[in-house]
């Protein structure tokens, strides 16, 4: 079984004067997709967090978190058949409906994260962003006195060295060079596109 997670961010273009109205519109969109409130926590009588569950499919949930200038929705779905297409389609429909009812808000959506695979597919880049990896298998994974040392086989790049679950600089440069060579469609016989 896999869990697909899509994250939404709804950012107010101006300070909302009718916050409760915005909240009701978000809730109405989710209700149209068979979500109903399970748990609501409030701060000063306004909702601050709400957990919703899909009435038709209890394996599909949404967690709505409300901050000062934005709202996030964590949309999760358990999948037995490992097919992300249905999840993607529902997430896109929800985004379209939110954009229709909240024209004064900027709405962003991530591509679905896939959790539950035998090998963890995500790593953190040096600047804090998340990278999705295509590891087919872990060849070596042990803790040394100084760091976690992992060698993983990647479908696209072959064997990679990861130190503390981060791709080493040499591998990152090699990956970047490979990407550039592929994107530019030049022949770089025995040459490196980037060097220091």
C-alpha positions as semicolon CSV with decimal commas, in nm:
position;residue;x (nm);y (nm);z (nm)
1;X;0,000;0,000;0,000
2;X;0,121;0,352;-0,083
3;X;0,013;0,688;0,054
4;X;-0,005;0,978;-0,190
5;X;0,017;1,327;-0,041
6;X;-0,053;1,652;-0,224
7;X;0,005;1,981;-0,046
8;X;-0,196;2,294;-0,125
9;X;-0,112;2,647;-0,019
10;X;-0,381;2,914;-0,035
11;X;-0,226;3,256;0,010
12;X;-0,433;3,569;0,059
13;X;-0,339;3,851;-0,175
14;X;-0,459;4,103;0,086
15;X;-0,529;4,068;0,456
16;X;-0,867;3,894;0,450
17;X;-1,141;4,083;0,627
18;X;-1,385;3,797;0,577
19;X;-1,172;3,511;0,698
20;X;-1,471;3,301;0,807
21;X;-1,620;3,337;0,458
22;X;-1,295;3,212;0,300
23;X;-1,292;2,918;0,539
24;X;-1,655;2,832;0,451
25;X;-1,574;2,839;0,078
26;X;-1,280;2,600;0,126
27;X;-1,497;2,371;0,337
28;X;-1,776;2,375;0,075
29;X;-1,531;2,269;-0,200
30;X;-1,410;1,980;0,015
31;X;-1,770;1,885;0,102
32;X;-1,850;1,859;-0,271
33;X;-1,577;1,595;-0,283
34;X;-1,742;1,404;0,005
35;X;-1,515;1,531;0,283
36;X;-1,672;1,594;0,622
37;X;-1,533;1,744;0,943
38;X;-1,396;1,504;1,198
39;X;-1,198;1,724;1,435
40;X;-1,171;2,103;1,455
41;X;-0,946;2,303;1,684
42;X;-1,011;2,673;1,730
43;X;-0,826;2,982;1,844
44;X;-1,042;3,277;1,952
45;X;-1,351;3,106;1,803
46;X;-1,193;3,079;1,456
47;X;-1,083;2,741;1,320
48;X;-0,704;2,694;1,329
49;X;-0,687;2,332;1,220
50;X;-0,942;2,090;1,082
51;X;-0,919;1,722;0,997
52;X;-1,160;1,600;0,731
53;X;-1,232;1,248;0,613
54;X;-1,386;1,140;0,286
55;X;-1,730;0,980;0,350
56;X;-1,705;0,762;0,040
57;X;-1,345;0,650;0,097
58;X;-1,217;0,654;0,457
59;X;-0,861;0,608;0,327
60;X;-0,872;0,966;0,190
61;X;-0,819;1,253;0,434
62;X;-0,742;1,624;0,439
63;X;-0,578;1,830;0,710
64;X;-0,648;2,203;0,683
65;X;-0,414;2,433;0,877
66;X;-0,491;2,803;0,903
67;X;-0,216;3,062;0,956
68;X;-0,221;3,443;0,951
69;X;-0,188;3,500;0,575
70;X;-0,230;3,155;0,427
71;X;-0,404;2,820;0,459
72;X;-0,252;2,480;0,384
73;X;-0,432;2,159;0,292
74;X;-0,251;1,826;0,324
75;X;-0,450;1,587;0,105
76;X;-0,367;1,219;0,169
77;X;-0,490;0,904;-0,001
78;X;-0,401;0,541;0,066
79;X;-0,374;0,338;-0,254
80;X;-0,365;-0,038;-0,287
81;X;-0,314;-0,039;-0,664
82;X;-0,025;0,217;-0,652
83;X;-0,191;0,425;-0,927
84;X;-0,133;0,795;-0,868
85;X;-0,356;0,902;-1,162
86;X;-0,682;0,911;-0,963
87;X;-0,516;1,107;-0,682
88;X;-0,366;1,358;-0,928
89;X;-0,702;1,408;-1,101
90;X;-0,887;1,468;-0,772
91;X;-0,617;1,711;-0,651
92;X;-0,636;1,905;-0,979
93;X;-1,019;1,920;-0,957
94;X;-1,000;2,050;-0,600
95;X;-0,747;2,314;-0,706
96;X;-0,967;2,427;-0,999
97;X;-1,272;2,457;-0,773
98;X;-1,075;2,647;-0,507
99;X;-0,952;2,889;-0,775
100;X;-1,313;2,942;-0,890
101;X;-1,451;3,021;-0,542
102;X;-1,142;3,213;-0,420
103;X;-1,039;3,435;-0,713
104;X;-0,852;3,676;-0,482
105;X;-0,624;3,403;-0,347
106;X;-0,308;3,253;-0,495
107;X;-0,340;2,872;-0,487
108;X;-0,039;2,644;-0,536
109;X;-0,022;2,265;-0,538
110;X;0,270;2,020;-0,520
111;X;0,307;1,711;-0,728
112;X;0,199;1,405;-0,522
113;X;0,456;1,269;-0,280
114;X;0,457;0,890;-0,267
115;X;0,521;0,731;0,072
116;X;0,532;0,368;0,170
117;X;0,773;0,239;-0,093
118;X;1,036;-0,007;0,019
119;X;1,305;0,255;-0,046
120;X;1,258;0,617;0,069
121;X;1,251;0,827;-0,249
122;X;1,308;1,177;-0,107
123;X;1,616;1,360;0,008
124;X;1,684;1,709;0,132
125;X;1,904;1,932;-0,081
126;X;2,162;2,160;0,084
127;X;1,924;2,458;0,059
128;X;1,634;2,274;0,226
129;X;1,438;2,179;-0,086
130;X;1,314;1,823;-0,138
131;X;1,447;1,613;-0,424
132;X;1,273;1,299;-0,547
133;X;1,511;1,015;-0,626
134;X;1,473;0,707;-0,842
135;X;1,655;0,456;-0,621
136;X;1,595;0,099;-0,730
137;X;1,785;-0,054;-0,439
138;X;2,013;0,027;-0,149
139;X;2,347;-0,152;-0,193
140;X;2,511;-0,040;0,132
141;X;2,374;0,148;0,431
142;X;2,569;0,176;0,756
143;X;2,653;0,435;1,017
144;X;3,024;0,517;1,054
145;X;3,173;0,705;1,348
146;X;3,109;1,029;1,161
147;X;2,808;0,991;0,929
148;X;2,549;0,767;0,767
149;X;2,708;0,613;0,454
150;X;2,472;0,487;0,185
151;X;2,533;0,356;-0,165
152;X;2,215;0,342;-0,372
153;X;2,153;0,222;-0,725
154;X;1,966;0,479;-0,929
155;X;1,779;0,385;-1,246
156;X;1,901;0,698;-1,422
157;X;2,253;0,755;-1,284
158;X;2,384;0,419;-1,162
159;X;2,544;0,388;-0,818
160;X;2,536;0,698;-0,597
161;X;2,719;0,778;-0,275
162;X;2,504;0,946;-0,012
163;X;2,654;1,085;0,308
164;X;2,395;1,149;0,579
165;X;2,135;1,078;0,308
166;X;2,265;1,365;0,092
167;X;2,414;1,314;-0,255
168;X;2,787;1,394;-0,242
169;X;2,912;1,703;-0,429
170;X;3,106;1,492;-0,676
171;X;2,794;1,291;-0,761
172;X;2,584;1,608;-0,776
173;X;2,827;1,764;-1,025
174;X;2,837;1,446;-1,225
175;X;2,455;1,441;-1,229
176;X;2,443;1,806;-1,329
177;X;2,698;1,745;-1,607
178;X;2,498;1,448;-1,731
179;X;2,180;1,657;-1,728
180;X;2,347;1,940;-1,919
181;X;2,494;1,704;-2,176
182;X;2,157;1,543;-2,225
183;X;1,965;1,872;-2,236
184;X;2,209;2,043;-2,475
185;X;2,255;1,732;-2,689
186;X;2,627;1,801;-2,735
187;X;2,902;1,544;-2,732
188;X;3,137;1,624;-2,442
189;X;3,392;1,353;-2,504
190;X;3,591;1,319;-2,180
191;X;3,504;1,674;-2,074
192;X;3,323;1,813;-1,776
193;X;3,070;2,094;-1,827
194;X;3,123;2,232;-1,474
195;X;3,445;2,224;-1,278
196;X;3,614;2,396;-0,986
